[in-house]
Amino acid sequence: MGKHSASGDEPYQPRGTYTADSSPQQAPIPTETRRSRLNRSRAETQPRPATAQASTSQPTTPPKPQASKTPKRFRPHIKDWTLGQRILAGFLLIGFILSAISTVALWPSNTPARVDKSFQETSSLPQNIADGTIAVTTEAACGSPSVGRTFDDTPREPTTSTGTCTRAIVNITSGPDKGKRTLIETSHKPGDPDLREGDKIRMTRHATDDGSMGYAFNDYQRKVPVIAWLIITAIAMVAIGSWRGARSLVGLIITMAIIGAFMLPALLRGGDPLLLAVTSCALIMFVVIYLVHGISWKSSSALAGTIIALGLAATMAGWGIDGTRLRGLGEEDNLLVQLYLPDVTVHGLMLAGFIVGAIGALNDATVAQASTVNELAIIDRKASPWRLFAGGMQVGRDHIASMLYTLILSYAGAALPMLLLITASERPLGQVLTSDLIATEIVRSAVGAIALALAVPITTIIAAVTVKPDPDASNAGGHGHGHVHVHHH
């Protein structure tokens, strides 16, 4: 007799039977029960619409996206700066204000510079220049009466033969005699130009005894090749240095503009050489360093180190010139300045030259040191200022050693003809080294080397205290950026 469940809806079925291992076997689930469970599981997996009561009691709002925190290289808020950064910013602000005031005070006036009248007559620099093109070159007898004179077609032949020369008939292409011709003769002596057909040359114009205009070879025209080299240089700088290389070209133009429009005219009108040199160099550094390297604590550290080293170089240059009693008259250009420019002193001009000559090497060293400390800070963000300083000086000592002989070799290369003449004179070495000409270069090199050596630790300690790591260097592209590992032994 069958049994029924308590509910009376379904017939009784045994829950399971037992096998030999005494494990119960599950009884088969009725068809209606399986369908109900399947429908219930489907309902649970489907999204449920929010009821009015749920939306009222527990409103669902999407979470607000968190603003990405992008650290900045140069913090705009003074309250976030450290004490070292505030001191550095104040120092640079005062330096910029003083440079601006000095620039306004020393700006050259509109009054013409005083130049001795004999300068126009005796020196080759201010002479009138005319352009020309070599039309024909031939080998002929020397001594033509048409040498240096203008004519329309062919030159006159010499009345007596004094040897064989190279005749160059020149078409004058500028000046009052444009369209006419003149004749240039060369006798193949050392220093004579090698004139060829098609060469573009420059000639000096001078008055002859009969009142007519005479011409003589002055130099080759180099406009096209010089422009070509400048273009090649600019392309190389941009191709290798990218935007920073392009900005360096702009900085070079600004540098030449400051020297040409401010320093040189002011010197020519009797301005103080020391103040003009320091002001010009400081102004150049303020503009160029931030333009090329951007506004950051790294650039500011390099700028501060350069300015401090610049002041030390100016002080040492004055001591060196006065202590060795240099006159600067061993160079021909200084003699011409003393003869023709009454408002310019050779002593002051030498001092300004020492300062301007040192600023390039100083800028190179300070930027390199600030960049080194910045990279060390990126590698080890927990490094103390002393650790950054010690690591930066390891590189700085190598920089000092390499730059020392770089300075000496650059001066030796510029003075190579003079050194060759001194060697041929067979004078004792002591006399040569203590002569005004050589002593000037020795003191110039010494001032630059000492200023460079001092600039390295000065810039390194400033950067170690103020530089913050560049976040882009470590976070660019997430965490996939390569890291540099430093091993301490």
C-alpha positions in Angstrom: 0.0 0.0 0.0 1.5 3.3 -1.1 2.2 6.0 1.4 1.6 9.8 0.8 3.5 12.8 2.0 2.3 15.0 4.7 1.0 17.6 2.3 -0.8 15.1 0.3 0.3 16.6 -3.0 3.0 14.2 -4.1 3.2 10.4 -3.7 5.7 9.1 -1.2 9.0 8.0 -2.6 11.9 6.6 -0.7 14.8 9.1 -0.2 17.5 6.7 -1.1 18.9 3.3 -0.8 22.1 2.1 0.7 24.8 0.2 -1.0 27.5 -2.0 0.3 29.7 1.0 1.3 26.8 2.5 3.2 26.8 5.7 1.1 23.3 6.9 0.3 22.2 7.4 -3.3 20.2 10.5 -4.0 16.7 9.9 -5.1 15.7 11.3 -8.5 14.3 14.8 -8.4 10.7 15.1 -9.7 10.3 16.9 -13.1 8.2 19.7 -11.6 10.7 20.4 -8.9 13.7 20.6 -11.4 11.8 23.2 -13.5 11.0 25.4 -10.5 14.6 25.4 -9.4 15.8 26.2 -12.9 13.4 29.1 -13.2 14.4 30.4 -9.8 18.2 30.3 -10.7 17.5 32.2 -14.0 15.6 34.8 -12.2 18.5 35.3 -9.7 21.0 35.8 -12.5 19.0 38.5 -14.3 19.3 42.2 -13.1 16.5 43.3 -10.9 15.0 46.7 -11.5 15.2 49.0 -8.5 11.9 49.5 -6.7 10.6 52.8 -5.7 11.2 52.0 -2.1 14.8 51.0 -2.7 15.6 54.1 -4.7 14.1 56.2 -2.0 15.8 54.7 1.0 19.2 53.9 -0.6 19.9 56.2 -3.6 22.6 54.8 -5.9 25.0 57.4 -7.3 28.0 56.6 -9.5 31.3 57.1 -7.7 33.1 60.3 -8.6 36.3 59.8 -10.6 39.3 60.8 -8.6 41.4 63.6 -10.0 44.8 62.4 -11.1 47.5 63.9 -9.0 50.3 65.1 -11.4 53.3 66.3 -9.5 54.8 69.4 -11.0 58.5 70.1 -11.6 58.3 73.7 -10.4 55.7 74.1 -7.6 53.8 77.4 -8.2 52.8 77.8 -4.5 55.4 79.3 -2.3 53.9 77.6 0.7 54.9 74.2 -0.7 58.6 75.2 -1.2 61.3 74.1 1.2 63.6 76.5 2.9 66.3 75.8 0.4 64.0 76.4 -2.5 62.8 79.7 -1.0 66.4 80.9 -0.5 67.2 79.9 -4.1 64.2 81.7 -5.6 64.9 84.8 -3.6 68.5 84.8 -4.7 67.6 84.5 -8.3 64.8 87.1 -8.0 67.3 89.6 -6.5 69.9 88.8 -9.2 67.4 89.3 -12.0 66.2 92.6 -10.6 69.8 93.8 -10.3 70.6 92.7 -13.8 67.6 94.5 -15.2 68.5 97.7 -13.3 72.1 97.5 -14.4 71.0 96.9 -18.0 68.9 100.1 -18.0 71.6 102.1 -16.3 74.4 101.0 -18.6 72.4 101.0 -21.8 74.4 102.9 -24.5 73.4 106.4 -25.3 72.6 107.7 -28.8 75.7 109.9 -28.9 78.2 108.7 -31.5 81.2 106.9 -30.2 84.5 108.7 -30.3 86.8 107.2 -32.9 90.1 108.7 -34.0 90.0 110.2 -37.5 93.2 108.4 -38.6 91.3 105.1 -38.1 89.5 105.6 -41.3 92.7 106.4 -43.2 95.2 103.9 -41.8 93.3 100.8 -40.7 92.1 98.2 -43.2 88.8 97.6 -41.3 86.8 100.7 -42.2 87.9 100.9 -45.9 85.3 100.9 -48.6 84.6 97.4 -50.1 83.4 96.5 -53.5 82.3 93.1 -54.8 83.6 91.5 -58.0 83.7 88.3 -60.0 86.7 86.9 -61.8 85.9 86.9 -65.5 89.2 85.8 -67.1 92.6 84.6 -65.7 95.7 84.4 -67.9 99.5 84.1 -67.5 101.1 87.2 -68.9 103.9 89.7 -68.3 103.7 91.6 -65.1 103.4 95.4 -64.8 100.3 96.3 -66.7 99.3 99.9 -66.3 95.7 98.8 -65.8 96.3 97.1 -62.5 93.8 98.4 -60.0 92.3 100.8 -62.5 88.9 100.6 -64.1 88.4 100.0 -67.8 85.6 98.8 -70.1 87.0 95.9 -72.1 90.6 94.7 -72.0 93.6 95.9 -69.9 96.6 97.6 -71.4 99.9 95.7 -71.9 103.0 96.6 -70.0 105.7 98.6 -71.7 108.5 96.6 -70.1 108.5 92.9 -68.9 109.3 92.3 -65.3 108.4 88.6 -65.1 105.3 86.4 -65.5 102.2 87.0 -63.4 98.6 85.7 -63.2 96.3 88.3 -64.6 92.7 88.3 -63.3 90.2 90.5 -65.0 87.5 91.3 -62.5 83.9 92.4 -63.3 82.9 95.0 -60.6 79.5 94.1 -59.3 78.9 96.8 -56.6 79.8 100.3 -55.8 80.0 103.4 -58.1 82.0 101.5 -60.8 79.5 98.7 -61.1 79.6 97.3 -64.6 83.2 98.2 -65.3 86.3 96.0 -65.0 89.6 96.1 -63.2 92.8 94.1 -63.2 94.5 92.2 -60.4 98.0 90.7 -60.8 99.5 88.0 -58.6 103.1 86.9 -58.7 102.7 83.5 -57.0 104.4 84.7 -53.8 103.4 83.2 -50.4 100.1 84.7 -49.3 99.0 85.6 -52.8 95.4 84.5 -53.5 94.8 81.7 -56.0 92.3 83.4 -58.3 90.2 81.3 -60.6 87.5 82.1 -63.2 84.2 82.5 -61.5 85.6 83.3 -58.0 83.6 86.0 -56.2 85.9 88.3 -54.4 85.9 91.6 -52.4 88.2 94.5 -53.2 89.2 97.6 -51.3 88.5 101.0 -53.0 91.1 103.8 -52.5 91.9 107.1 -54.1 94.9 107.1 -56.5 97.4 109.9 -57.1 95.5 111.3 -60.1 92.2 111.4 -58.1 90.6 108.3 -59.7 89.4 105.2 -57.9 91.8 102.3 -57.5 91.0 98.7 -56.5 93.0 95.9 -54.7 92.2 92.4 -53.7 90.8 92.2 -50.1 89.2 88.8 -49.5 87.0 86.1 -50.9 83.2 86.4 -50.7 82.0 83.6 -48.3 78.4 84.4 -47.9 77.0 81.3 -49.5 79.3 78.7 -47.8 79.0 80.3 -44.4 75.2 80.3 -44.7 75.3 76.7 -45.8 77.4 75.7 -42.8 75.0 77.6 -40.5 72.0 75.7 -42.0 73.8 72.4 -41.7 74.6 73.2 -38.0 71.0 74.1 -37.3 69.7 70.9 -38.9 72.1 68.8 -36.9 71.1 70.6 -33.7 67.4 70.1 -34.3 67.8 66.5 -35.6 69.8 65.4 -32.6 68.6 67.8 -29.9 65.0 67.9 -31.0 63.1 70.9 -29.5 65.9 71.5 -27.0 68.3 71.8 -29.8 66.0 74.3 -31.6 65.7 76.3 -28.4 69.4 76.4 -28.0 69.7 78.0 -31.5 67.2 80.7 -30.4 69.3 81.2 -27.2 72.4 81.6 -29.4 70.6 84.3 -31.4 69.6 86.1 -28.1 73.2 85.8 -26.8 74.6 87.5 -29.9 71.9 90.1 -29.8 72.7 91.1 -26.2 76.5 91.3 -27.0 76.0 93.2 -30.2 73.2 95.5 -29.2 74.2 96.2 -25.6 77.7 95.3 -24.5 79.8 96.3 -27.5 78.1 99.7 -28.1 78.3 100.5 -24.3 82.0 99.5 -24.2 82.7 101.7 -27.3 81.2 104.7 -25.5 83.3 104.3 -22.4 81.1 102.1 -20.2 82.5 100.3 -17.2 83.9 97.0 -18.7 83.5 95.0 -15.4 79.9 95.9 -14.9 79.1 95.5 -18.6 80.6 92.1 -18.8 78.9 90.8 -15.6 75.6 92.3 -16.5 75.6 91.0 -20.0 76.6 87.5 -19.0 74.0 87.4 -16.2 71.3 88.6 -18.5 72.3 86.0 -21.1 72.2 83.2 -18.5 68.8 84.2 -17.1 67.3 84.1 -20.6 69.1 81.2 -22.1 69.1 78.6 -19.3 65.3 78.9 -18.7 64.7 79.0 -22.5 66.7 75.9 -23.3 66.2 73.8 -20.2 62.8 75.0 -19.0 61.7 76.4 -15.7 62.6 73.9 -12.9 64.6 73.6 -9.8 67.2 71.8 -11.8 67.6 74.8 -14.1 67.4 77.2 -11.2 70.2 75.4 -9.4 72.4 75.6 -12.6 71.6 79.3 -13.0 72.5 80.1 -9.4 75.7 78.2 -9.6 76.7 80.0 -12.8 76.0 83.4 -11.4 78.0 82.8 -8.2 80.9 81.3 -10.2 80.6 84.3 -12.6 81.1 86.7 -9.7 84.1 84.7 -8.5 85.6 84.7 -12.0 85.2 88.5 -12.3 87.0 89.0 -8.9 89.8 86.6 -9.8 90.2 88.2 -13.2 90.8 91.6 -11.6 93.3 90.1 -9.2 95.1 88.3 -11.9 95.5 91.2 -14.3 96.5 93.6 -11.5 98.8 91.1 -9.7 100.7 90.2 -12.9 100.6 93.7 -14.2 99.4 92.6 -17.6 99.1 95.4 -20.2 97.6 93.4 -23.1 99.8 95.3 -25.6 101.3 92.1 -27.0 98.2 91.7 -29.2 97.9 93.8 -32.3 94.1 94.3 -31.8 94.7 95.8 -28.4 97.2 98.2 -29.8 94.7 99.3 -32.4 92.1 99.8 -29.6 94.5 102.0 -27.7 95.4 104.0 -30.8 92.0 104.6 -32.2 89.4 104.3 -29.4 90.1 106.9 -26.7 87.2 105.9 -24.5 88.2 102.2 -24.2 90.9 101.0 -21.9 92.9 97.9 -22.8 93.0 96.9 -19.1 89.2 97.0 -18.9 88.8 95.3 -22.2 91.0 92.4 -21.1 88.9 92.1 -17.9 85.7 91.9 -19.9 87.3 89.3 -22.2 88.3 87.1 -19.3 84.7 87.1 -17.9 82.9 86.5 -21.2 85.4 83.8 -22.1 84.7 81.9 -18.8 80.9 82.0 -18.9 80.6 79.3 -21.6 82.6 76.7 -19.7 80.8 77.6 -16.5 77.4 77.1 -18.0 78.4 73.7 -19.4 79.6 72.5 -16.0 76.7 73.9 -13.9 74.0 72.4 -16.2 75.7 69.0 -16.2 76.0 69.0 -12.4 72.4 70.0 -11.8 71.2 67.3 -14.3 73.4 64.7 -12.6 71.9 65.5 -9.1 68.4 65.4 -10.6 69.0 61.9 -12.1 70.4 60.7 -8.8 67.3 61.9 -7.1 65.1 60.1 -9.6 67.0 56.8 -9.0 66.8 57.1 -5.2 63.9 59.3 -4.1 64.8 58.8 -0.4 68.4 59.9 -0.8 69.5 62.7 1.6 71.0 65.9 0.3 74.4 64.8 1.5 74.1 61.6 -0.5 73.0 63.4 -3.6 76.0 65.8 -3.2 78.5 63.0 -2.8 77.2 61.2 -5.9 77.1 64.4 -7.9 80.7 65.2 -7.0 81.9 61.8 -8.3 80.8 63.0 -11.7 81.9 66.6 -11.1 85.5 65.6 -10.4 85.6 63.9 -13.8 84.1 67.0 -15.4 86.7 69.2 -13.8 89.6 67.0 -15.0 88.3 66.9 -18.6 87.4 70.6 -18.8 90.8 71.7 -17.5 92.8 70.5 -20.5 89.9 71.4 -22.7 90.3 75.1 -21.7 94.1 75.0 -22.2 93.8 73.3 -25.6 91.2 75.8 -26.8 93.4 78.7 -25.9 96.5 77.0 -27.4 94.6 76.4 -30.6 93.6 80.0 -30.9 97.2 81.2 -30.2 98.9 78.5 -32.3 100.6 81.0 -34.8 101.9 83.1 -32.0 103.2 80.0 -30.2 104.9 78.9 -33.4 106.7 82.3 -33.7 107.8 82.2 -30.1 109.2 78.7 -30.6 111.1 79.8 -33.7 112.6 82.7 -31.7 114.5 80.2 -29.4 114.0 82.4 -26.4 114.4 80.8 -22.9 111.2 79.1 -21.7 111.1 81.3 -18.6 111.1 84.5 -20.7 108.4 83.1 -23.0 106.0 82.1 -20.2 106.4 85.4 -18.4 106.1 87.6 -21.5 103.0 89.8 -21.6 101.5 87.9 -24.5 101.8 84.4 -23.0 101.2 85.5 -19.4 97.9 86.9 -20.5 96.8 83.5 -21.9 98.1 81.8 -18.7 96.1 84.0 -16.4 93.0 83.8 -18.7 93.2 80.0 -18.5 93.8 80.0 -14.8 90.8 82.2 -14.1 88.6 80.0 -16.2 89.9 76.8 -14.6 89.5 78.0 -11.0 86.0 79.4 -11.7 85.0 76.1 -13.3 86.4 74.1 -10.3 84.5 76.2 -7.9 81.3 76.1 -9.9 81.0 72.3 -9.7 80.6 71.9 -5.8 78.6 75.2 -5.6 76.1 74.0 -8.1 76.0 70.4 -6.7 75.2 71.5 -3.2 72.5 73.9 -4.4 70.9 71.2 -6.5 71.2 68.6 -3.8 69.2 70.8 -1.4 66.6 72.1 -3.9 66.1 69.7 -6.8 63.0 67.5 -6.8 62.9 64.4 -9.0 61.3 64.8 -12.4 58.1 62.8 -12.1 58.0 62.2 -15.9 61.3 60.4 -15.8 59.9 57.6 -13.5 56.2 57.6 -14.2 56.2 57.9 -18.0 54.0 55.2 -19.5 53.1 53.8 -16.1 55.6 51.5 -14.4 57.1 50.2 -17.6 59.8 52.8 -17.7 63.4 51.5 -17.4 65.2 52.1 -14.2 68.9 52.6 -13.6 70.4 50.7 -10.8 73.3 52.1 -8.8 75.5 49.7 -6.9 77.4 51.0 -3.9 80.6 49.2 -3.1 
